[in-house]
Amino acid sequence: MAIKREFYMMVEQDEDGVFVGEIPQLKACYSQGKTLDELVENIKEVIEMCLEEEELDESSQFVGVQKVTI
C-alpha cells in the first residue's frame, strides 16, 4: 500500500480564464486546466513525475497565503 502524501497547490487564473496551479514544495511542478477539476487531475500527474525525478524539499514548509493591499 502506497503512502499518501499531501501537497498544497497555489492556484491562479490567467487572463484567458485558464487555471494555473503550482506545488511550491516541488521544483518546476506546475500545470494548467480549463476548469479546477481538470487542473487537479493534471497536477496529480505532474506531482507523480516530479517525485520520480527529485526528492521532496522537506526544508520548505507551506505556511499560507497572505493578501497584501497597498
C-alpha positions in Angstrom: 0.0 0.0 0.0 1.4 3.3 -1.1 1.9 6.1 1.5 -0.4 9.1 0.8 1.2 12.5 0.7 -0.4 15.9 0.8 0.7 18.9 -1.1 -0.6 22.4 -1.2 -1.3 23.9 -4.6 -1.2 27.6 -5.4 -3.9 28.4 -8.0 -4.2 31.4 -10.2 -6.5 32.2 -13.2 -4.9 33.8 -16.2 -6.3 36.5 -18.5 -7.8 33.8 -20.7 -9.7 32.1 -17.8 -7.3 29.1 -17.6 -6.4 27.9 -14.1 -2.7 27.5 -13.4 -1.5 25.6 -10.4 1.9 25.2 -8.8 3.2 23.0 -6.0 5.7 25.1 -4.1 7.2 22.1 -2.3 8.5 20.7 -5.7 10.7 22.5 -8.1 9.1 23.3 -11.5 5.9 21.4 -10.6 3.0 23.2 -12.3 0.2 22.6 -14.6 -3.0 24.1 -16.0 -6.6 23.3 -16.8 -9.7 24.9 -18.3 -11.6 24.0 -15.1 -10.4 23.5 -11.5 -11.3 19.8 -11.8 -9.1 19.5 -14.9 -6.3 21.3 -13.2 -6.4 18.9 -10.2 -6.2 15.9 -12.4 -3.4 17.4 -14.4 -1.4 18.5 -11.4 -1.6 15.0 -9.9 0.1 13.6 -12.9 2.8 16.2 -12.7 3.4 15.6 -9.0 4.0 11.9 -9.7 6.5 12.9 -12.4 8.2 15.4 -10.1 8.5 12.9 -7.3 10.2 10.4 -9.6 12.8 12.9 -10.6 13.7 14.6 -7.3 13.3 14.3 -3.6 10.7 16.3 -1.7 12.1 19.5 -0.3 11.5 18.8 3.4 13.1 22.1 4.4 10.4 24.1 2.7 7.0 24.2 4.5 3.9 25.8 3.1 2.6 28.4 5.6 -0.3 30.0 3.8 -1.3 32.8 1.5 -1.4 36.4 2.7 -3.3 39.2 0.8 -1.4 42.5 0.8 -3.1 45.8 -0.1 -1.1 48.8 -1.0 
